[in-house]
């Protein structure tokens, strides 16, 4: 991804890890997802409301 800075790549990676951890611990439930071959989107809810970063 040459258009991304190293800092942006680190941030996206950290965000993805946080989402993964939240799903793995049951804090975040994904209800639906869609993929159009270019972009994946998902709809989910947090068990205790919105997670604060």
N, CA, C and O of each residue as an XYZ file, in Angstrom:
212
protein
N       0.828     -1.176      0.000
C       0.000      0.000      0.000
C       0.880      1.251      0.000
O       1.071      1.866      1.049
N       1.402      1.622     -1.124
C       2.334      2.751     -1.173
C       1.704      4.096     -0.833
O       2.426      5.048     -0.534
N       0.382      4.201     -0.871
C      -0.289      5.464     -0.561
C      -0.434      5.687      0.945
O      -0.832      6.772      1.370
N      -0.120      4.680      1.753
C      -0.240      4.795      3.206
C       1.115      5.071      3.837
O       2.135      4.511      3.436
N       1.103      5.943      4.828
C       2.325      6.172      5.592
C       2.509      5.019      6.581
O       1.569      4.269      6.843
N       3.687      4.881      7.116
C       3.936      3.838      8.112
C       3.037      4.021      9.328
O       2.535      3.049      9.892
N       2.838      5.267      9.726
C       1.985      5.549     10.879
C       0.545      5.125     10.605
O      -0.108      4.553     11.478
N       0.048      5.399      9.407
C      -1.321      5.013      9.059
C      -1.461      3.486      9.042
O      -2.471      2.956      9.505
N      -0.475      2.788      8.523
C      -0.502      1.324      8.509
C      -0.504      0.785      9.935
O      -1.230     -0.162     10.236
N       0.298      1.375     10.813
C       0.312      0.961     12.224
C      -1.054      1.176     12.869
O      -1.532      0.325     13.620
N      -1.680      2.316     12.576
C      -2.981      2.623     13.164
C      -4.058      1.652     12.681
O      -4.860      1.164     13.477
N      -4.074      1.375     11.385
C      -5.053      0.433     10.837
C      -4.841     -0.953     11.431
O      -5.805     -1.644     11.761
N      -3.582     -1.361     11.569
C      -3.268     -2.658     12.157
C      -3.725     -2.724     13.620
O      -4.290     -3.731     14.049
N      -3.486     -1.669     14.373
C      -3.902     -1.639     15.779
C      -5.422     -1.681     15.888
O      -5.961     -2.369     16.755
N      -6.120     -0.949     15.013
C      -7.589     -0.965     15.021
C      -8.120     -2.354     14.695
O      -9.061     -2.829     15.331
N      -7.520     -3.002     13.709
C      -7.945     -4.350     13.336
C      -7.709     -5.333     14.479
O      -8.542     -6.206     14.720
N      -6.595     -5.204     15.179
C      -6.306     -6.082     16.311
C      -7.312     -5.874     17.433
O      -7.754     -6.838     18.058
N      -7.682     -4.609     17.696
C      -8.677     -4.304     18.722
C     -10.027     -4.941     18.384
O     -10.683     -5.515     19.254
N     -10.434     -4.836     17.127
C     -11.696     -5.443     16.702
C     -11.629     -6.957     16.862
O     -12.568     -7.570     17.370
N     -10.529     -7.559     16.432
C     -10.348     -9.006     16.570
C     -10.449     -9.427     18.031
O     -11.147    -10.386     18.357
N      -9.754     -8.712     18.906
C      -9.772     -9.036     20.330
C     -11.181     -8.902     20.915
O     -11.601     -9.724     21.729
N     -11.900     -7.870     20.499
C     -13.259     -7.665     20.996
C     -14.196     -8.781     20.545
O     -15.056     -9.212     21.313
N     -14.042     -9.251     19.312
C     -14.855    -10.374     18.832
C     -14.462    -11.654     19.580
O     -15.327    -12.415     20.012
N     -13.159    -11.883     19.728
C     -12.675    -13.107     20.372
C     -13.114    -13.214     21.830
O     -13.340    -14.318     22.325
N     -13.237    -12.090     22.519
C     -13.627    -12.115     23.929
C     -15.142    -12.031     24.116
O     -15.627    -12.080     25.247
N     -15.886    -11.905     23.033
C     -17.338    -11.837     23.122
C     -17.875    -10.458     23.413
O     -19.079    -10.288     23.602
N     -17.000     -9.467     23.454
C     -17.418     -8.088     23.718
C     -18.128     -7.481     22.504
O     -19.014     -6.641     22.659
N     -17.735     -7.910     21.283
C     -18.316     -7.401     20.041
C     -18.941     -8.556     19.273
O     -18.288     -9.571     19.033
N     -20.199     -8.403     18.887
C     -20.896     -9.412     18.095
C     -21.139     -8.846     16.698
O     -21.731     -7.777     16.547
N     -20.679     -9.571     15.681
C     -20.908     -9.167     14.297
C     -22.212     -9.810     13.836
O     -22.376    -11.027     13.924
N     -23.129     -8.995     13.348
C     -24.448     -9.481     12.943
C     -24.527     -9.774     11.447
O     -25.218    -10.708     11.040
N     -23.843     -9.006     10.639
C     -23.889     -9.188      9.187
C     -22.643     -8.578      8.571
O     -22.063     -7.639      9.116
N     -22.243     -9.115      7.442
C     -21.144     -8.510      6.693
C     -21.390     -8.693      5.203
O     -22.135     -9.579      4.785
N     -20.757     -7.844      4.416
C     -20.899     -7.905      2.967
C     -19.556     -7.591      2.327
O     -18.751     -6.846      2.884
N     -19.325     -8.157      1.168
C     -18.086     -7.953      0.428
C     -18.432     -7.760     -1.044
O     -19.123     -8.587     -1.639
N     -17.952     -6.670     -1.626
C     -18.216     -6.423     -3.050
C     -16.967     -6.628     -3.903
O     -16.854     -6.049     -4.983
N     -16.047     -7.432     -3.437
C     -14.768     -7.752     -4.085
C     -13.701     -6.687     -3.877
O     -12.524     -6.939     -4.135
N     -14.088     -5.504     -3.417
C     -13.116     -4.450     -3.150
C     -13.136     -4.010     -1.690
O     -12.109     -3.616     -1.139
N     -14.301     -4.079     -1.073
C     -14.481     -3.573      0.285
C     -15.348     -4.536      1.079
O     -16.336     -5.063      0.567
N     -14.975     -4.762      2.328
C     -15.801     -5.549      3.236
C     -16.323     -4.617      4.324
O     -15.566     -3.838      4.903
N     -17.607     -4.704      4.592
C     -18.213     -3.928      5.670
C     -18.929     -4.883      6.611
O     -19.352     -5.965      6.205
N     -19.064     -4.480      7.872
C     -19.729     -5.326      8.857
C     -20.598     -4.469      9.763
O     -20.357     -3.276      9.950
N     -21.623     -5.121     10.323
C     -22.498     -4.480     11.296
C     -22.412     -5.288     12.573
O     -22.578     -6.508     12.556
N     -22.155     -4.619     13.671
C     -22.042     -5.321     14.946
C     -22.426     -4.428     16.107
O     -22.621     -3.222     15.955
N     -22.529     -5.049     17.270
C     -22.824     -4.293     18.489
C     -21.894     -4.741     19.600
O     -21.478     -5.898     19.665
N     -21.577     -3.787     20.477
C     -20.796     -4.083     21.663
C     -21.732     -4.456     22.796
O     -22.792     -3.848     22.947
N     -21.361     -5.439     23.589
C     -22.198     -5.928     24.681
C     -22.440     -4.841     25.726
O     -23.531     -4.769     26.291
N     -21.456     -4.005     25.988
C     -21.582     -2.976     27.024
C     -21.625     -1.580     26.437
O     -21.202     -0.632     27.098
N     -22.117     -1.419     25.229
C     -22.136     -0.107     24.578
C     -20.876      0.127     23.774
O     -20.112     -0.809     23.538
N     -20.646      1.342     23.356
C     -19.526      1.682     22.483
C     -18.209      1.565     23.244
O     -18.084      2.022     24.380
N     -17.228      0.938     22.584
C     -15.914      0.793     23.188
C     -15.156      2.107     23.045
O     -15.120      2.692     21.962
N     -14.560      2.565     24.119
C     -13.748      3.765     24.091
C     -12.296      3.386     23.841
O     -11.771      2.468     24.471
N     -11.649      4.091     22.925
C     -10.263      3.800     22.571
C      -9.310      4.265     23.640
O      -8.099      4.097     23.503
